[in-house]
Amino acid sequence: MAETPDAQDDRTALDLLLRGFQVSRMLRLVADLGIADRIAPEGQVALNDLARDCGVHPQPLMRVLRALSAFGVFAVRADGTVAHTALSRLLRTDTPKSFHHAARFWTAPGSWRAWERLDVALTGNVPHEAAWGIGRFDYLRAHAEEGRIYDAMMANYPDDRHAAIAAAYDFSGAGLIADIGGGNGAMLRQVLARFPDARGVLLDRSDVIRAIPPDGLMGGRIAIAEGSFFERVPEGADVYTLVRVLHDWSDEDCVTILRACRAAMKPQALLLIGEQILDPDPASGQHVAYLSDMQMMAMLGAARERTEDEFRGLLVAAGFTLRRVLSTRSVVSVIEAALA
Ligand SMILES: C[S@@+](CC[C@H](N)C(=O)[O-])C[C@H]1O[C@@H](n2cnc3c(N)ncnc32)[C@H](O)[C@@H]1O
C-alpha cells in the first residue's frame, strides 16, 4: 500500500532530525574557515577563489556548500559561484548577534565528544567527564581557543538576553551592579550603557577575565574580580546578577552559589536571576530550552533548566524571597529576589 503524503512527510521530518549532527558539523566547518565573511552580503564569489583563499580543495568545499545550500544556507549557483542567503548572512561576524560563534561552538571537540557519551548520564555520570576525564570548566581553561569561542558564543547568544535584560529592568537605583559569572562582561556593558550613573563589578574565572580586552571595561567603570563564586562574591553591590549561570549547576551547587551571594549582600540589595524559565509542558514550543537542558546534562550532568517553582525552591533554600518575575523581549526572564 502506498504511503499517504502525511506519512511521507513524517518520514522525511524524522530522517532530517536523525541527520541533524551532519548539518551542525558542516556549519562548524564553514564557520572555522570564515566562509560567510569572505562573501560580501549582496555579492558572490567564484568557488575556486573561495577554496584558494581558504587553502582547501575546491571540490570537497563545493560539496559541503552544496549540501548546506540544500538547507538554504548559502546559494551555490550553476556558474560556479557562491552567494549569501538570508540564513548564511547570519553567519557573518558583522551581523548583530552573529551565529558565527555558535556554529563554531556546538560541535567543537569538547561538546562533540561529550554528546557521544550521553548514555552515561542515565546512570548518574557526567558525559563530558566520561569523554574527557575532566569537568567542563576545567576543560575550557585547558583549551583556551575553545574557551574563547565559548565566551564569544555566550556574548552573542541568539536569545539576545543582555540587551533585553538591560531594557526590561530598571537599574536606575543601583550605584554598583555585580555580575556574577558574567563572562566577558557583555551584559554589564549593555546595562551601564543605559544607566550612565552605575558602575559594575564582574566576577568570573581567571582565564575568562584575563582574556577581556582593555576596552571591554568601559574606561574603568567595570571593575574585575577573578575567582570562584563558590568561594567568594564581591561585597557591597546594590544589585547582583546571575545570568544563565544557575542552569550550569545541580540544585545543591546552586544553593551554594546563592548563599555565597547572600553572604556578600547588604540587607537592601537585590538579586536578579536571568534564565529562560522552563514551561513544564514539553509541547509548549520551547525547543531550544529543552535542547539547552540536554546540553547541560551532556556537559555538566545534574545541571538543568528549571521551572519557576524550581527557582523559587532554590531561592528559599538559600535564604531569599522571590519578589517578582519580569518577562523581557528575550526568552530569558528576570527573577528578582531579596534577602528573606
Ligand atoms: C553560561 S555562562 C554565562 C555567562 C554570562 N552570565 C552570560 O549571560 O553570557 C556561565 C559563566 O559562569 C562562569 N563560571 C563557571 N564556573 C565559575 C566559577 N566557579 N566562578 C565564577 N564563574 C564561573 C563561566 O566562566 C561562564 O562565564
The ligand as an SDF file (V2000), in Angstrom:
LIG
                    3D

 27 29  0  0  0  0  0  0  0  0999 V2000
   26.6270   30.0710   30.7350 C   0  0  0  0  0  0  0  0  0  0  0  0
   27.9130   31.2210   31.0320 S   0  0  0  0  0  0  0  0  0  0  0  0
   27.0030   32.7220   31.2460 C   0  0  0  0  0  0  0  0  0  0  0  0
   27.8640   33.9430   31.1130 C   0  0  0  0  0  0  0  0  0  0  0  0
   27.1340   35.2700   31.2580 C   0  0  0  0  0  0  0  0  0  0  0  0
   26.4840   35.4280   32.5500 N   0  0  0  0  0  0  0  0  0  0  0  0
   26.1740   35.4720   30.1350 C   0  0  0  0  0  0  0  0  0  0  0  0
   24.9810   35.6360   30.3820 O   0  0  0  0  0  0  0  0  0  0  0  0
   26.6200   35.4920   28.9730 O   0  0  0  0  0  0  0  0  0  0  0  0
   28.4160   30.7870   32.6730 C   0  0  0  0  0  0  0  0  0  0  0  0
   29.5930   31.5800   33.1880 C   0  0  0  0  0  0  0  0  0  0  0  0
   29.9330   31.0970   34.5010 O   0  0  0  0  0  0  0  0  0  0  0  0
   31.3450   31.1590   34.6030 C   0  0  0  0  0  0  0  0  0  0  0  0
   31.7970   30.2720   35.6810 N   0  0  0  0  0  0  0  0  0  0  0  0
   31.8270   28.9120   35.7050 C   0  0  0  0  0  0  0  0  0  0  0  0
   32.2910   28.4730   36.8790 N   0  0  0  0  0  0  0  0  0  0  0  0
   32.5690   29.5730   37.6250 C   0  0  0  0  0  0  0  0  0  0  0  0
   33.0570   29.7570   38.9530 C   0  0  0  0  0  0  0  0  0  0  0  0
   33.3250   28.7090   39.7490 N   0  0  0  0  0  0  0  0  0  0  0  0
   33.2000   31.0270   39.4020 N   0  0  0  0  0  0  0  0  0  0  0  0
   32.9120   32.0900   38.6180 C   0  0  0  0  0  0  0  0  0  0  0  0
   32.4270   31.9760   37.3410 N   0  0  0  0  0  0  0  0  0  0  0  0
   32.2570   30.7260   36.8600 C   0  0  0  0  0  0  0  0  0  0  0  0
   31.8010   30.7210   33.2310 C   0  0  0  0  0  0  0  0  0  0  0  0
   33.1580   31.0610   33.0060 O   0  0  0  0  0  0  0  0  0  0  0  0
   30.8310   31.4690   32.3350 C   0  0  0  0  0  0  0  0  0  0  0  0
   31.3130   32.7390   32.0040 O   0  0  0  0  0  0  0  0  0  0  0  0
  1  2  1  0
  2  3  1  0
  2 10  1  0
  3  4  1  0
  4  5  1  0
  5  6  1  0
  5  7  1  0
  7  8  2  0
  7  9  1  0
 10 11  1  0
 11 12  1  0
 11 26  1  0
 12 13  1  0
 13 14  1  0
 13 24  1  0
 14 15  1  0
 14 23  1  0
 15 16  2  0
 16 17  1  0
 17 18  1  0
 17 23  2  0
 18 19  1  0
 18 20  2  0
 20 21  1  0
 21 22  2  0
 22 23  1  0
 24 25  1  0
 24 26  1  0
 26 27  1  0
M  CHG  2   2   1   9  -1
M  END
$$$$
